[in-house]
Amino acid sequence: MMVKLKAGGFVAPEEKFREVARKVLRGAKRKYGSAYWYHPLLGKFQMSGGIPK
C-alpha cells in the first residue's frame, strides 16, 4: 500500500520500499564521475545514500 500526501510526497512500508529500491538500483547505470544515474524505465535520477541492505 502506498499513500499520496497533499504535499506531493508518498508514504510506503519500509520493507517493501527497500525491496523495490534494491531492484531499481541494481538495474541503474552511472557514468564515472557523474552525479546522475540512469534506469531504462525511470530515466535520469539523482541518488542520495547508497543501495539499501
C-alpha positions as CSV (number, residue, x, y, z in Angstrom):
1,M,0.0,0.0,0.0
2,M,1.2,3.5,-0.8
3,V,-0.4,6.7,0.3
4,K,-0.1,10.0,-1.6
5,L,0.3,13.1,0.6
6,K,-1.2,16.5,-0.2
7,A,2.3,18.0,-0.3
8,G,3.1,15.7,-3.3
9,G,5.1,13.0,-1.4
10,F,4.4,9.4,-0.8
11,V,4.4,7.1,2.2
12,A,5.1,3.4,1.8
13,P,6.0,0.5,4.1
14,E,9.8,0.4,4.7
15,E,10.2,-3.3,3.9
16,K,8.5,-3.0,0.5
17,F,10.3,0.3,-0.3
18,R,13.7,-1.2,0.4
19,E,12.9,-4.3,-1.7
20,V,11.8,-2.2,-4.7
21,A,14.6,0.3,-4.3
22,R,17.2,-2.5,-4.4
23,K,15.7,-3.9,-7.6
24,V,15.7,-0.4,-9.2
25,L,19.3,0.4,-8.2
26,R,20.6,-2.9,-9.5
27,G,19.3,-2.0,-12.9
28,A,20.6,1.5,-12.9
29,K,23.8,2.6,-14.5
30,R,26.0,5.7,-13.9
31,K,28.8,7.3,-15.9
32,Y,32.1,7.5,-14.0
33,G,32.2,10.8,-12.1
34,S,28.5,11.7,-12.9
35,A,26.1,12.7,-10.1
36,Y,23.2,11.2,-12.1
37,W,22.1,7.6,-12.5
38,Y,20.0,6.3,-15.4
39,H,17.4,3.5,-15.4
40,P,15.8,2.3,-18.6
41,L,12.3,2.6,-17.2
42,L,12.7,5.6,-14.9
43,G,15.1,7.8,-16.8
44,K,17.7,10.0,-15.2
45,F,17.7,10.5,-11.4
46,Q,20.0,11.6,-8.6
47,M,20.6,9.3,-5.7
48,S,21.4,10.2,-2.1
49,G,22.7,7.5,0.2
50,G,23.5,4.0,-1.1
51,I,22.0,0.7,-2.1
52,P,19.7,-0.4,0.7
53,K,20.8,-3.6,2.6
